[in-house]
Amino acid sequence: MRIATWNVNSIRTRVSRVVDWMVREDVDVLAMQEIKCKPEQFPYEAFEKAGYEVVLHGLNQWNGVAIAARLPIEDVEIGFPDMPGFLKGHDGPDLPKEARAIGATVDGVRLWSLYVPNGRSLDDPHYVYKLDWLAALLEDTRRWLAEEPERPLALMGDWNVAPLDSDVGDPSLIPGVSTHISPPERTAFAAFEQAGLTDVVRPIVPDGYTYWDYKQLRFPRNEGLRIDFILGSPAFSERVVDASIHRNERKGDAPSDHVPVLVELSEAATEEDDDDRPMIW
């Protein structure tokens, strides 16, 4: 099974490009972020013609997440249970929840499409919200791993964190000033790996960015960031046989500022596969 994540930066603008890539790369499941539309505005027809079913969560022209698959999509969940809300200038437990997370099960694999809050600046309330959002996701992730340790689980999407210095090629990001590279953000990201998840792409593709700003010729200069990740549970990670970052999707007409990240999984083992007892005739 071939599974990918892509911040498409407006699916209505880039639907042909996204679907063409999915078909060309033989993608079974795509997690999308920043679809920037409501359900009634989503271009379902193009996906359906290519053989894909789509589930999504979108509230307005901002944010929005979706999962497209050519296998049955089951157990759809909008937002993770402890996900906090946000409304600038307001506090409290009942803040509106943004369209940043959707979960679903495809062929026995539990998948989440996630669009982690940007943070905006280190002194912005959105930065606190980002850290709270990641902390809440971490707690739910720990629970999922404890309750179903044998179930393949992947958290995929735009994490808006560059966890290593080697993930930063954009000179506009300044330590101590910029988001995405601050110690609290990196600590929050690392906590998922400490909880038992693995960045399943980096061992296969150790270098390469997934995002380049549209400004200042960032892409031609290769001044990008690695902020799009697929973090897998042990049951997911052990099935990963290949991975790739599709840099060429940042080229051409009207590209997203992000590119797809793809992994390929082996078939799930069966009880018969595990039965290595000698045969008795």
MIDOSE-1310 file (N, C-alpha, C; in nm, 2 decimals, decimal comma, always signed):
residues 281
mria	+0,08/-0,12/+0,00/+0,00/+0,00/+0,00/+0,09/+0,12/+0,00; +0,06/+0,22/-0,09/+0,13/+0,34/-0,10/+0,05/+0,46/-0,04; +0,11/+0,52/+0,06/+0,05/+0,62/+0,14/+0,13/+0,75/+0,14; +0,06/+0,86/+0,12/+0,13/+0,99/+0,11/+0,06/+1,10/+0,19
twnv	+0,14/+1,20/+0,21/+0,08/+1,33/+0,27/+0,13/+1,44/+0,19; +0,04/+1,55/+0,18/+0,07/+1,66/+0,10/-0,01/+1,78/+0,15; +0,05/+1,89/+0,18/-0,01/+2,02/+0,21/-0,03/+2,08/+0,07; -0,16/+2,07/+0,02/-0,19/+2,11/-0,12/-0,21/+2,26/-0,14
nsir	-0,23/+2,33/-0,02/-0,24/+2,48/-0,03/-0,35/+2,52/-0,13; -0,47/+2,47/-0,11/-0,60/+2,50/-0,18/-0,62/+2,39/-0,29; -0,70/+2,30/-0,25/-0,73/+2,18/-0,34/-0,81/+2,23/-0,47; -0,89/+2,33/-0,46/-0,96/+2,38/-0,58/-0,87/+2,44/-0,68
trvs	-0,76/+2,50/-0,63/-0,66/+2,56/-0,72/-0,58/+2,45/-0,79; -0,55/+2,34/-0,72/-0,45/+2,24/-0,76/-0,51/+2,10/-0,78; -0,64/+2,09/-0,80/-0,70/+1,95/-0,80/-0,64/+1,87/-0,92; -0,63/+1,92/-1,04/-0,58/+1,85/-1,15/-0,44/+1,80/-1,12
rvvd	-0,36/+1,89/-1,06/-0,22/+1,85/-1,03/-0,21/+1,74/-0,93; -0,29/+1,75/-0,83/-0,29/+1,65/-0,72/-0,34/+1,52/-0,77; -0,45/+1,51/-0,84/-0,50/+1,39/-0,89/-0,41/+1,32/-0,99; -0,35/+1,40/-1,08/-0,26/+1,35/-1,18/-0,14/+1,28/-1,11
wmvr	-0,09/+1,35/-1,01/+0,02/+1,29/-0,93/-0,02/+1,16/-0,86; -0,13/+1,16/-0,80/-0,18/+1,04/-0,73/-0,19/+0,92/-0,83; -0,24/+0,94/-0,95/-0,26/+0,84/-1,05/-0,12/+0,79/-1,10; -0,03/+0,89/-1,13/+0,10/+0,86/-1,18/+0,19/+0,79/-1,09
edvd	+0,17/+0,82/-0,96/+0,26/+0,75/-0,86/+0,19/+0,63/-0,79; +0,07/+0,60/-0,84/+0,00/+0,48/-0,80/-0,03/+0,48/-0,65; -0,08/+0,60/-0,60/-0,10/+0,62/-0,46/-0,23/+0,56/-0,42; -0,23/+0,49/-0,31/-0,35/+0,43/-0,25/-0,43/+0,52/-0,16
vlam	-0,35/+0,60/-0,08/-0,41/+0,69/+0,02/-0,33/+0,82/+0,02; -0,40/+0,93/+0,02/-0,33/+1,06/+0,03/-0,40/+1,14/+0,15; -0,32/+1,18/+0,24/-0,36/+1,27/+0,35/-0,33/+1,41/+0,30; -0,43/+1,50/+0,30/-0,41/+1,64/+0,25/-0,43/+1,74/+0,36
qeik	-0,36/+1,85/+0,35/-0,38/+1,96/+0,45/-0,39/+2,09/+0,37; -0,45/+2,19/+0,44/-0,48/+2,32/+0,38/-0,56/+2,30/+0,25; -0,67/+2,23/+0,26/-0,76/+2,22/+0,14/-0,83/+2,35/+0,12; -0,85/+2,43/+0,22/-0,91/+2,56/+0,21/-1,05/+2,56/+0,15
ckpe	-1,13/+2,47/+0,19/-1,27/+2,48/+0,14/-1,36/+2,40/+0,23; -1,49/+2,43/+0,22/-1,60/+2,36/+0,29/-1,63/+2,23/+0,21; -1,70/+2,13/+0,28/-1,73/+2,01/+0,21/-1,80/+2,03/+0,08; -1,89/+2,12/+0,07/-1,97/+2,14/-0,05/-1,89/+2,21/-0,16
qfpy	-1,77/+2,26/-0,13/-1,69/+2,32/-0,23/-1,58/+2,23/-0,28; -1,56/+2,11/-0,22/-1,45/+2,02/-0,26/-1,48/+1,96/-0,40; -1,37/+1,95/-0,48/-1,39/+1,89/-0,61/-1,39/+1,74/-0,61; -1,50/+1,68/-0,56/-1,51/+1,54/-0,55/-1,50/+1,47/-0,68
eafe	-1,56/+1,52/-0,78/-1,57/+1,46/-0,91/-1,44/+1,41/-0,97; -1,34/+1,50/-0,96/-1,21/+1,46/-1,02/-1,15/+1,34/-0,95; -1,16/+1,34/-0,82/-1,11/+1,22/-0,74/-1,19/+1,10/-0,77; -1,32/+1,11/-0,78/-1,41/+0,99/-0,80/-1,38/+0,93/-0,94
kagy	-1,36/+1,02/-1,04/-1,33/+0,97/-1,17/-1,20/+0,89/-1,17; -1,10/+0,93/-1,08/-0,98/+0,86/-1,07/-0,98/+0,73/-0,98; -1,10/+0,71/-0,92/-1,12/+0,59/-0,84/-1,10/+0,61/-0,69; -1,10/+0,74/-0,64/-1,08/+0,77/-0,50/-1,20/+0,82/-0,43
evvl	-1,22/+0,77/-0,31/-1,32/+0,82/-0,22/-1,25/+0,93/-0,13; -1,33/+1,03/-0,09/-1,27/+1,14/-0,01/-1,35/+1,16/+0,11; -1,28/+1,18/+0,23/-1,35/+1,23/+0,35/-1,27/+1,35/+0,39; -1,34/+1,45/+0,44/-1,27/+1,57/+0,47/-1,33/+1,65/+0,59
hgln	-1,26/+1,74/+0,64/-1,31/+1,84/+0,74/-1,26/+1,98/+0,70; -1,35/+2,06/+0,66/-1,32/+2,20/+0,62/-1,43/+2,29/+0,67; -1,39/+2,41/+0,72/-1,49/+2,50/+0,78/-1,50/+2,63/+0,70; -1,39/+2,67/+0,63/-1,39/+2,79/+0,56/-1,28/+2,79/+0,46
qwng	-1,23/+2,91/+0,42/-1,12/+2,92/+0,32/-0,98/+2,90/+0,39; -0,98/+2,87/+0,52/-0,85/+2,85/+0,58/-0,84/+2,70/+0,63; -0,72/+2,66/+0,65/-0,70/+2,53/+0,71/-0,77/+2,42/+0,62; -0,82/+2,32/+0,69/-0,89/+2,21/+0,62/-0,80/+2,09/+0,60
vaia	-0,85/+1,97/+0,63/-0,78/+1,84/+0,61/-0,87/+1,74/+0,54; -0,81/+1,64/+0,47/-0,88/+1,54/+0,40/-0,80/+1,42/+0,38; -0,87/+1,31/+0,36/-0,80/+1,18/+0,32/-0,87/+1,13/+0,20; -0,80/+1,09/+0,10/-0,85/+1,03/-0,03/-0,79/+0,89/-0,03
arlp	-0,87/+0,79/-0,07/-0,83/+0,66/-0,08/-0,90/+0,58/-0,19; -0,84/+0,49/-0,25/-0,91/+0,40/-0,35/-0,94/+0,27/-0,28; -0,92/+0,26/-0,15/-0,97/+0,15/-0,07/-1,08/+0,20/+0,02; -1,16/+0,11/+0,08/-1,27/+0,16/+0,16/-1,21/+0,24/+0,28
iedv	-1,28/+0,35/+0,31/-1,24/+0,44/+0,43/-1,34/+0,41/+0,54; -1,29/+0,38/+0,66/-1,37/+0,34/+0,77/-1,34/+0,42/+0,89; -1,43/+0,42/+0,99/-1,41/+0,48/+1,12/-1,35/+0,62/+1,11; -1,42/+0,71/+1,04/-1,37/+0,85/+1,02/-1,40/+0,92/+1,15
eigf	-1,30/+1,00/+1,19/-1,30/+1,08/+1,32/-1,26/+1,22/+1,29; -1,34/+1,32/+1,32/-1,31/+1,46/+1,30/-1,25/+1,52/+1,42; -1,12/+1,55/+1,42/-1,05/+1,60/+1,53/-1,02/+1,49/+1,63; -0,90/+1,50/+1,69/-0,87/+1,40/+1,80/-0,94/+1,44/+1,93
pdmp	-0,96/+1,35/+2,02/-1,05/+1,38/+2,13/-1,01/+1,50/+2,22; -0,89/+1,52/+2,25/-0,85/+1,63/+2,34/-0,80/+1,75/+2,26; -0,83/+1,76/+2,14/-0,78/+1,88/+2,06/-0,83/+2,01/+2,11; -0,74/+2,10/+2,14/-0,79/+2,23/+2,19/-0,84/+2,32/+2,08
gflk	-0,92/+2,42/+2,11/-0,96/+2,52/+2,02/-0,88/+2,65/+2,03; -0,92/+2,74/+1,94/-0,84/+2,87/+1,94/-0,93/+2,98/+1,88; -0,93/+3,10/+1,95/-0,99/+3,22/+1,91/-0,91/+3,33/+1,96; -0,84/+3,41/+1,88/-0,75/+3,51/+1,93/-0,82/+3,61/+2,02
ghdg	-0,76/+3,64/+2,13/-0,82/+3,73/+2,23/-0,91/+3,67/+2,33; -0,93/+3,53/+2,32/-1,02/+3,47/+2,41/-0,95/+3,35/+2,47; -0,99/+3,31/+2,59/-0,94/+3,20/+2,66/-1,06/+3,11/+2,71; -1,03/+2,99/+2,76/-1,13/+2,91/+2,81/-1,14/+2,77/+2,74
pdlp	-1,22/+2,68/+2,79/-1,23/+2,54/+2,74/-1,32/+2,53/+2,62; -1,40/+2,63/+2,59/-1,50/+2,61/+2,48/-1,47/+2,69/+2,35; -1,34/+2,71/+2,33/-1,30/+2,78/+2,21/-1,33/+2,70/+2,08; -1,36/+2,77/+1,97/-1,39/+2,69/+1,85/-1,27/+2,61/+1,80
kear	-1,30/+2,49/+1,76/-1,19/+2,40/+1,71/-1,17/+2,41/+1,56; -1,05/+2,43/+1,52/-1,02/+2,45/+1,38/-1,02/+2,32/+1,30; -1,02/+2,33/+1,17/-1,02/+2,21/+1,09/-0,88/+2,16/+1,06; -0,82/+2,09/+1,16/-0,68/+2,06/+1,15/-0,65/+1,91/+1,17
aiga	-0,75/+1,83/+1,19/-0,72/+1,69/+1,21/-0,84/+1,60/+1,16; -0,81/+1,50/+1,09/-0,91/+1,40/+1,05/-0,84/+1,26/+1,05; -0,91/+1,16/+1,12/-0,86/+1,03/+1,12/-0,95/+0,93/+1,05; -0,89/+0,82/+1,00/-0,96/+0,72/+0,93/-0,88/+0,59/+0,92
tvdg	-0,95/+0,48/+0,90/-0,89/+0,35/+0,89/-0,90/+0,30/+0,75; -0,79/+0,27/+0,69/-0,79/+0,22/+0,55/-0,71/+0,08/+0,55; -0,78/-0,02/+0,51/-0,71/-0,16/+0,50/-0,64/-0,19/+0,64; -0,71/-0,16/+0,75/-0,66/-0,19/+0,88/-0,55/-0,10/+0,93
vrlw	-0,52/+0,00/+0,86/-0,41/+0,10/+0,90/-0,48/+0,23/+0,95; -0,45/+0,27/+1,07/-0,51/+0,39/+1,12/-0,43/+0,51/+1,08; -0,49/+0,61/+1,01/-0,42/+0,72/+0,96/-0,48/+0,85/+1,00; -0,39/+0,95/+1,03/-0,44/+1,08/+1,07/-0,37/+1,18/+0,97
slyv	-0,46/+1,27/+0,92/-0,41/+1,38/+0,84/-0,41/+1,50/+0,93; -0,29/+1,56/+0,95/-0,28/+1,67/+1,06/-0,22/+1,79/+1,00; -0,28/+1,91/+1,04/-0,22/+2,04/+1,00/-0,19/+2,11/+1,13; -0,07/+2,10/+1,18/-0,03/+2,16/+1,31/-0,03/+2,31/+1,30
pngr	-0,08/+2,38/+1,40/-0,08/+2,52/+1,40/+0,05/+2,58/+1,37; +0,06/+2,69/+1,30/+0,18/+2,76/+1,26/+0,26/+2,81/+1,38; +0,19/+2,88/+1,47/+0,26/+2,95/+1,58/+0,28/+3,09/+1,56; +0,30/+3,14/+1,43/+0,30/+3,28/+1,39/+0,43/+3,35/+1,44
sldd	+0,44/+3,36/+1,57/+0,56/+3,42/+1,63/+0,57/+3,38/+1,78; +0,69/+3,39/+1,83/+0,71/+3,33/+1,97/+0,63/+3,40/+2,08; +0,59/+3,53/+2,05/+0,51/+3,60/+2,15/+0,36/+3,61/+2,11; +0,32/+3,53/+2,02/+0,18/+3,53/+1,97/+0,10/+3,42/+2,05
phyv	-0,02/+3,45/+2,08/-0,11/+3,34/+2,15/-0,11/+3,21/+2,06; -0,10/+3,23/+1,93/-0,10/+3,11/+1,84/+0,01/+3,02/+1,87; +0,12/+3,07/+1,92/+0,24/+2,98/+1,96/+0,21/+2,90/+2,08; +0,14/+2,96/+2,18/+0,10/+2,88/+2,29/+0,00/+2,77/+2,25
ykld	-0,10/+2,81/+2,16/-0,20/+2,72/+2,11/-0,13/+2,60/+2,04; -0,03/+2,63/+1,96/+0,05/+2,53/+1,89/+0,11/+2,43/+1,99; +0,17/+2,47/+2,09/+0,23/+2,38/+2,19/+0,12/+2,30/+2,26; +0,01/+2,37/+2,30/-0,10/+2,30/+2,36/-0,16/+2,19/+2,27
wlaa	-0,17/+2,23/+2,14/-0,23/+2,14/+2,04/-0,14/+2,01/+2,03; -0,01/+2,03/+2,02/+0,08/+1,92/+2,01/+0,08/+1,83/+2,14; +0,07/+1,90/+2,26/+0,07/+1,83/+2,38/-0,06/+1,74/+2,39; -0,17/+1,79/+2,35/-0,30/+1,72/+2,35/-0,29/+1,60/+2,26
lled	-0,24/+1,62/+2,14/-0,22/+1,51/+2,04/-0,13/+1,40/+2,10; -0,02/+1,44/+2,17/+0,07/+1,35/+2,23/+0,00/+1,26/+2,33; -0,09/+1,32/+2,41/-0,16/+1,24/+2,51/-0,25/+1,14/+2,45; -0,32/+1,18/+2,34/-0,41/+1,09/+2,27/-0,33/+0,98/+2,20
trrw	-0,21/+1,02/+2,14/-0,13/+0,92/+2,08/-0,08/+0,81/+2,17; -0,04/+0,85/+2,29/+0,00/+0,76/+2,39/-0,11/+0,66/+2,42; -0,23/+0,71/+2,43/-0,34/+0,62/+2,46/-0,37/+0,53/+2,35; -0,37/+0,58/+2,22/-0,39/+0,49/+2,11/-0,28/+0,38/+2,11
laee	-0,16/+0,41/+2,13/-0,05/+0,31/+2,13/-0,07/+0,21/+2,24; -0,12/+0,25/+2,36/-0,14/+0,16/+2,47/-0,26/+0,07/+2,45; -0,36/+0,12/+2,39/-0,48/+0,05/+2,37/-0,48/-0,05/+2,26; -0,41/-0,02/+2,15/-0,40/-0,10/+2,03/-0,25/-0,11/+1,98
perp	-0,16/-0,17/+2,06/-0,02/-0,17/+2,02/+0,01/-0,24/+1,89; -0,08/-0,34/+1,85/-0,06/-0,41/+1,73/-0,12/-0,35/+1,60; -0,19/-0,24/+1,62/-0,25/-0,17/+1,51/-0,16/-0,07/+1,44; -0,13/-0,08/+1,31/-0,05/+0,02/+1,24/-0,12/+0,16/+1,25
lalm	-0,04/+0,25/+1,30/-0,09/+0,39/+1,31/+0,02/+0,49/+1,26; -0,03/+0,59/+1,18/+0,06/+0,69/+1,13/-0,01/+0,83/+1,15; +0,07/+0,92/+1,20/+0,04/+1,06/+1,20/+0,11/+1,13/+1,09; +0,03/+1,19/+1,00/+0,09/+1,24/+0,88/+0,05/+1,38/+0,86
gdwn	+0,14/+1,46/+0,80/+0,10/+1,60/+0,76/+0,20/+1,70/+0,78; +0,15/+1,83/+0,78/+0,24/+1,94/+0,79/+0,25/+1,97/+0,94; +0,37/+1,94/+1,00/+0,39/+1,96/+1,14/+0,43/+2,10/+1,18; +0,47/+2,18/+1,08/+0,52/+2,31/+1,11/+0,63/+2,32/+1,22
vapl	+0,71/+2,21/+1,22/+0,83/+2,21/+1,30/+0,94/+2,15/+1,22; +1,06/+2,21/+1,22/+1,18/+2,16/+1,16/+1,26/+2,10/+1,28; +1,26/+1,97/+1,30/+1,32/+1,92/+1,43/+1,47/+1,92/+1,43; +1,54/+1,93/+1,32/+1,68/+1,92/+1,32/+1,74/+2,05/+1,25
dsdv	+1,86/+2,09/+1,28/+1,92/+2,20/+1,21/+1,93/+2,18/+1,07; +1,96/+2,05/+1,03/+1,97/+2,01/+0,89/+1,84/+2,02/+0,81; +1,73/+2,04/+0,88/+1,60/+2,06/+0,82/+1,57/+2,20/+0,78; +1,67/+2,29/+0,81/+1,64/+2,43/+0,79/+1,74/+2,49/+0,69
gdps	+1,69/+2,53/+0,57/+1,77/+2,60/+0,47/+1,73/+2,74/+0,44; +1,62/+2,78/+0,51/+1,56/+2,91/+0,49/+1,63/+3,01/+0,58; +1,71/+3,11/+0,52/+1,78/+3,20/+0,60/+1,70/+3,30/+0,68; +1,57/+3,31/+0,65/+1,48/+3,40/+0,73/+1,45/+3,35/+0,86
lipg	+1,47/+3,22/+0,89/+1,44/+3,16/+1,02/+1,56/+3,19/+1,11; +1,54/+3,26/+1,22/+1,65/+3,30/+1,31/+1,62/+3,24/+1,45; +1,72/+3,16/+1,50/+1,71/+3,10/+1,63/+1,68/+3,21/+1,74; +1,59/+3,18/+1,83/+1,55/+3,27/+1,93/+1,45/+3,38/+1,89
vsth	+1,42/+3,38/+1,76/+1,32/+3,48/+1,71/+1,21/+3,41/+1,63; +1,24/+3,30/+1,56/+1,14/+3,24/+1,47/+1,07/+3,12/+1,53; +0,95/+3,10/+1,48/+0,88/+2,97/+1,52/+0,94/+2,86/+1,43; +0,89/+2,74/+1,45/+0,93/+2,62/+1,37/+1,06/+2,56/+1,42
ispp	+1,15/+2,64/+1,48/+1,28/+2,59/+1,52/+1,31/+2,62/+1,67; +1,21/+2,67/+1,74/+1,24/+2,70/+1,88/+1,25/+2,57/+1,96; +1,33/+2,57/+2,07/+1,34/+2,45/+2,15/+1,21/+2,39/+2,20; +1,11/+2,47/+2,25/+0,99/+2,40/+2,29/+0,92/+2,33/+2,18
erta	+0,92/+2,38/+2,05/+0,86/+2,31/+1,94/+0,93/+2,19/+1,91; +1,06/+2,19/+1,91/+1,14/+2,07/+1,88/+1,13/+1,97/+1,99; +1,12/+2,01/+2,11/+1,09/+1,92/+2,22/+0,96/+1,85/+2,21; +0,86/+1,93/+2,17/+0,72/+1,87/+2,15/+0,72/+1,77/+2,04
faaf	+0,80/+1,79/+1,93/+0,80/+1,70/+1,82/+0,88/+1,57/+1,87; +0,99/+1,59/+1,93/+1,07/+1,48/+1,98/+0,99/+1,39/+2,07; +0,89/+1,44/+2,15/+0,81/+1,37/+2,24/+0,73/+1,26/+2,17; +0,70/+1,28/+2,05/+0,62/+1,17/+1,98/+0,71/+1,05/+1,95
eqag	+0,84/+1,08/+1,92/+0,93/+0,97/+1,89/+0,96/+0,90/+2,03; +0,97/+0,98/+2,13/+0,99/+0,92/+2,26/+0,87/+0,83/+2,31; +0,76/+0,87/+2,26/+0,63/+0,79/+2,29/+0,62/+0,66/+2,21; +0,71/+0,65/+2,11/+0,71/+0,52/+2,04/+0,69/+0,53/+1,89
ltdv	+0,67/+0,65/+1,84/+0,65/+0,67/+1,69/+0,79/+0,69/+1,63; +0,80/+0,67/+1,50/+0,92/+0,68/+1,42/+0,90/+0,76/+1,30; +0,99/+0,85/+1,27/+0,99/+0,92/+1,14/+1,03/+0,82/+1,04; +0,94/+0,76/+0,96/+0,97/+0,65/+0,88/+1,03/+0,69/+0,75
vrpi	+1,04/+0,82/+0,72/+1,10/+0,86/+0,59/+1,25/+0,89/+0,60; +1,29/+0,95/+0,71/+1,43/+1,00/+0,73/+1,53/+0,89/+0,71; +1,51/+0,77/+0,77/+1,61/+0,66/+0,75/+1,64/+0,63/+0,60; +1,53/+0,65/+0,52/+1,54/+0,61/+0,37/+1,58/+0,74/+0,29
vpdg	+1,53/+0,85/+0,33/+1,56/+0,98/+0,26/+1,62/+1,08/+0,37; +1,75/+1,07/+0,40/+1,80/+1,14/+0,51/+1,81/+1,30/+0,49; +1,81/+1,34/+0,36/+1,82/+1,48/+0,33/+1,70/+1,52/+0,24; +1,68/+1,65/+0,24/+1,58/+1,70/+0,15/+1,47/+1,78/+0,22
ytyw	+1,43/+1,89/+0,16/+1,32/+1,97/+0,22/+1,19/+1,93/+0,16; +1,08/+1,98/+0,23/+0,94/+1,95/+0,18/+0,86/+2,08/+0,16; +0,92/+2,19/+0,19/+0,85/+2,32/+0,18/+0,95/+2,43/+0,14; +0,91/+2,52/+0,05/+0,99/+2,63/+0,01/+0,89/+2,75/+0,00
dykq	+0,92/+2,86/+0,07/+0,84/+2,98/+0,06/+0,83/+3,03/-0,09; +0,72/+3,09/-0,12/+0,71/+3,15/-0,26/+0,80/+3,27/-0,28; +0,84/+3,33/-0,17/+0,91/+3,46/-0,17/+1,06/+3,44/-0,19; +1,13/+3,54/-0,24/+1,27/+3,55/-0,24/+1,34/+3,44/-0,31
lrfp	+1,28/+3,38/-0,42/+1,34/+3,27/-0,49/+1,39/+3,16/-0,40; +1,31/+3,13/-0,30/+1,35/+3,02/-0,21/+1,37/+2,89/-0,27; +1,28/+2,85/-0,37/+1,29/+2,72/-0,43/+1,41/+2,71/-0,52; +1,43/+2,81/-0,61/+1,55/+2,80/-0,70/+1,68/+2,79/-0,62
rneg	+1,68/+2,86/-0,50/+1,80/+2,86/-0,42/+1,81/+2,74/-0,32; +1,70/+2,66/-0,33/+1,69/+2,55/-0,24/+1,70/+2,59/-0,09; +1,63/+2,70/-0,06/+1,63/+2,75/+0,08/+1,49/+2,71/+0,14; +1,48/+2,58/+0,17/+1,36/+2,53/+0,22/+1,36/+2,48/+0,36
lrid	+1,25/+2,41/+0,40/+1,24/+2,35/+0,53/+1,19/+2,21/+0,52; +1,22/+2,12/+0,61/+1,16/+1,99/+0,62/+1,07/+1,99/+0,73; +0,94/+2,00/+0,70/+0,83/+2,02/+0,80/+0,72/+1,92/+0,78; +0,72/+1,84/+0,68/+0,61/+1,75/+0,65/+0,66/+1,61/+0,68
filg	+0,59/+1,54/+0,77/+0,64/+1,41/+0,82/+0,53/+1,30/+0,82; +0,58/+1,18/+0,82/+0,49/+1,06/+0,85/+0,56/+0,99/+0,97; +0,49/+1,00/+1,08/+0,54/+0,93/+1,20/+0,46/+0,81/+1,23; +0,52/+0,69/+1,23/+0,45/+0,56/+1,24/+0,48/+0,49/+1,37
spaf	+0,38/+0,41/+1,41/+0,39/+0,33/+1,53/+0,48/+0,21/+1,49; +0,53/+0,13/+1,59/+0,61/+0,01/+1,55/+0,54/-0,08/+1,45; +0,41/-0,10/+1,46/+0,34/-0,19/+1,37/+0,33/-0,13/+1,23; +0,34/+0,00/+1,22/+0,34/+0,07/+1,09/+0,48/+0,07/+1,03
serv	+0,58/+0,11/+1,12/+0,71/+0,13/+1,07/+0,77/+0,00/+1,02; +0,74/-0,11/+1,08/+0,80/-0,24/+1,04/+0,75/-0,28/+0,90; +0,65/-0,22/+0,85/+0,60/-0,25/+0,72/+0,65/-0,16/+0,61; +0,72/-0,05/+0,65/+0,77/+0,04/+0,55/+0,89/-0,02/+0,47
vdas	+0,87/-0,02/+0,34/+0,98/-0,08/+0,25/+1,04/+0,03/+0,16; +0,98/+0,15/+0,15/+1,04/+0,25/+0,07/+0,97/+0,39/+0,11; +1,04/+0,49/+0,07/+0,99/+0,63/+0,10/+1,05/+0,73/+0,00; +0,99/+0,84/-0,02/+1,04/+0,94/-0,11/+0,97/+1,07/-0,08
ihrn	+1,05/+1,18/-0,12/+1,01/+1,32/-0,11/+1,00/+1,36/-0,26; +0,89/+1,41/-0,30/+0,87/+1,44/-0,45/+0,89/+1,59/-0,47; +1,02/+1,62/-0,48/+1,06/+1,76/-0,49/+1,01/+1,82/-0,62; +1,00/+1,74/-0,73/+0,96/+1,80/-0,86/+0,82/+1,86/-0,86
erkg	+0,74/+1,82/-0,76/+0,61/+1,88/-0,75/+0,61/+2,03/-0,71; +0,72/+2,08/-0,67/+0,73/+2,22/-0,64/+0,76/+2,30/-0,77; +0,79/+2,23/-0,88/+0,81/+2,30/-1,01/+0,69/+2,31/-1,09; +0,70/+2,38/-1,20/+0,59/+2,40/-1,29/+0,49/+2,51/-1,26
daps	+0,38/+2,50/-1,32/+0,28/+2,61/-1,30/+0,20/+2,59/-1,17; +0,19/+2,70/-1,10/+0,10/+2,71/-0,98/+0,12/+2,59/-0,88; +0,24/+2,56/-0,84/+0,26/+2,45/-0,74/+0,22/+2,49/-0,60; +0,20/+2,40/-0,52/+0,19/+2,42/-0,38/+0,33/+2,46/-0,33
dhvp	+0,33/+2,52/-0,21/+0,46/+2,55/-0,15/+0,52/+2,43/-0,08; +0,44/+2,33/-0,07/+0,49/+2,20/-0,01/+0,49/+2,09/-0,12; +0,56/+1,98/-0,09/+0,56/+1,87/-0,19/+0,52/+1,74/-0,12; +0,47/+1,64/-0,19/+0,43/+1,52/-0,13/+0,54/+1,44/-0,07
vlve	+0,51/+1,37/+0,04/+0,60/+1,27/+0,10/+0,52/+1,14/+0,10; +0,59/+1,04/+0,05/+0,53/+0,91/+0,02/+0,60/+0,79/+0,09; +0,53/+0,70/+0,14/+0,59/+0,57/+0,19/+0,51/+0,45/+0,13; +0,58/+0,34/+0,11/+0,52/+0,22/+0,06/+0,53/+0,12/+0,17
lsea	+0,41/+0,05/+0,20/+0,41/-0,05/+0,30/+0,40/-0,19/+0,24; +0,46/-0,29/+0,30/+0,45/-0,43/+0,26/+0,31/-0,48/+0,30; +0,27/-0,59/+0,25/+0,14/-0,65/+0,29/+0,15/-0,69/+0,44; +0,04/-0,68/+0,51/+0,03/-0,72/+0,65/+0,06/-0,87/+0,66
atee	+0,13/-0,91/+0,76/+0,16/-1,05/+0,78/+0,03/-1,12/+0,83; +0,02/-1,25/+0,79/-0,10/-1,32/+0,84/-0,05/-1,43/+0,94; -0,14/-1,50/+1,00/-0,11/-1,60/+1,09/-0,03/-1,72/+1,02; -0,07/-1,74/+0,89/-0,01/-1,84/+0,81/+0,14/-1,81/+0,79
dddd	+0,16/-1,67/+0,77/+0,30/-1,63/+0,74/+0,39/-1,65/+0,86; +0,33/-1,64/+0,98/+0,40/-1,66/+1,11/+0,42/-1,80/+1,15; +0,35/-1,89/+1,08/+0,35/-2,03/+1,12/+0,47/-2,11/+1,06; +0,58/-2,11/+1,13/+0,70/-2,18/+1,07/+0,72/-2,31/+1,14
rpmi	+0,62/-2,37/+1,20/+0,63/-2,50/+1,26/+0,65/-2,61/+1,15; +0,73/-2,71/+1,18/+0,75/-2,82/+1,07/+0,62/-2,89/+1,04; +0,61/-2,92/+0,92/+0,49/-3,00/+0,88/+0,51/-3,14/+0,91; +0,40/-3,21/+0,95/+0,40/-3,35/+0,99/+0,32/-3,42/+0,89
w	+0,38/-3,52/+0,82/+0,31/-3,59/+0,71/+0,26/-3,72/+0,77
